[in-house]
Amino acid sequence: MQERERGADFNSEVTRRRFLQAAGGATAWIAFGGTLGCEPAPRARATAASAPAGKAWNFRSRPDLHPPVIQVTTQARDTAPGYIFIAPKNGPEEAGPGQDGCMILGNDGQPVWLRLLQNEDMDVMNFRAQEYKGETVLTWWEGLHTGYGQGEYVIFDHSYREIARLRAGNGYEGDHHEFLITPEDTALITIYSKVQRDLSGVGGPVDGIVLDGIVQELDIETGEVLFEWHSLEHVGLDESYTKPYDYFHINSIDLYDENHLLISSRNTCTVYKIDRKTGEVVWRLGGKKSDFEMGPGTRTTFQHDARRRPDGIVTIFDNGYVNKAKQSRGIMVEVDEDAMSAKLAREYTYPGKLLCETQGNVQVLPNGNVFVGWGSEPVYSEFDDDGKLLFSAAFPTESESYRAFRLPWSGQPADNPAIVAELAADDKVTIYASWNGATEVATWQVLAGSAPDQLEPLASAPHQGFETVITVRTTESYVGLEAINGSGKVLGTTSAIKPEHRT
């Protein structure tokens, strides 16, 4: 029989033989059919780890990870391909179950990749996949969040290794509201900066403090500031609907075209088109000084996440005024710059009439579906083009995610799969298998032997959820696992371990 290479953790090459030879006195508990002595190895009994909704996960193979449990409330049908990206965090003055941090999920709510924070004072926000130097990467902001952010921008590659960490330039602290990588491999980020200003003209003190909303475009490799825009230089305090301290509240930046940016200001209820070179305001959409004739349903209140589509449509998450609005909306607005008119093209609302005081986003997917993160409400949803709900899920009521996305992703972790094995009666061994972030695993191959360097195939089990629980029968002293993709290629191996009684 031809030999093939194993992972380094086994310190040997293991030959594949027929099952009875491989077992060498051990027996396997076969649950899904298969015949002793036949190749491939028979299927073993396997289930996915589970946890009740509203609680935190506990994984035997990864006891360091305790994400909140996601409950699927509308089962997915006709959804776009891709995984779901969220970054749950506890809401103001609330302590929810589980750790905060980055989560990639499947449609079933099962985690695919977790990077959870151990420091409760820190937050992760704006977690997603983007393109950088021709590769798909993971990006997010992490730091302290006290209404606005003070932190850093992080980029990971497909093996979950950090390849860049970026800070705001010119002595400022980087805010969480935006981290957008441009086609030129630069980064657009938001900044909140305290500035002393005479606020007596707008009902404030003479020696008041106001937050300046700042846009920076940074060279990711060098950190050089390529462009900087200040709201106080271009937008008056009188445009705001709130008290002057946080008069602007910048919450998104998008590329309008090669020469212009699209900026959303929550507290002026306005979306601004900005000249990317001079910083001048080209026009205002909505708010007190709108340059457009605003058609029915196009005005927004305390909105988030303004994006321009290639067809000229602008998408916006309209939070609505909590004391007046019935529900928040995702909307598409047709912006006619010749006629200077705005028309409502579509709107997307949740059947339960969610009213989201803060945060939220709208993502138009490649197939025309629309994915909505409901911000301060712990829900994310997908709709078809006509607004029919195709999928929805919720995390614990104490939690929220600044934005939520559906995006394609393929991950190959640099570390090895994790394994725990426990002894039970009648020579049964329960194996807990996981590989945080591995998206291509189809099957777990169980190996067993009398020594770490004598492991042979015993049985196989389908990959199920973040942690697959596999039950086999064996009298061998050591067990291990191989992670195998759909083409039969071994992607990774665990260490060989001795099953032990659970304590």
Secondary structure, DSSP 8 states (H G I E B T S, - for coil): --EE---GGG-S-EE---HHHHHTT----BSS---TT-SS--BBEEEE----TTSB---SS-TT---B--EEEE---S--SSEEEE--EE-TT---SS--EEEEE-TTS-EEEEEE-S-TT-EEEEEEEEEETTEEEEEEEEEEESSSEEEEEEEE-TTS-EEEEE--STT--BEEEEEEE-TTSEEEEEEEEEEEE--GGGTS-TTEEEEEEEEEEEETTT--EEEEEEGGGTS-GGG-SS-GGGSS-EEEEEEEETTEEEEEETTTTEEEEEETTT--EEEEESSTT-SSEE-TT---SS-EEEEE-TTSEEEEEE---TTT-S--EEEEEEEETTTTEEEEEEEE--TT----SS--EEEE-TTS-EEEE-TTSSEEEEE-TTS-EEEEEE--TTEE-S--EEE------SS--EEEEEE-STTEEEEEEE-TT-----EEEEEEESSTT--EEEEEEE--SSEEEEEEE---SEEEEEEE-TTS-EEEE---B--EE--
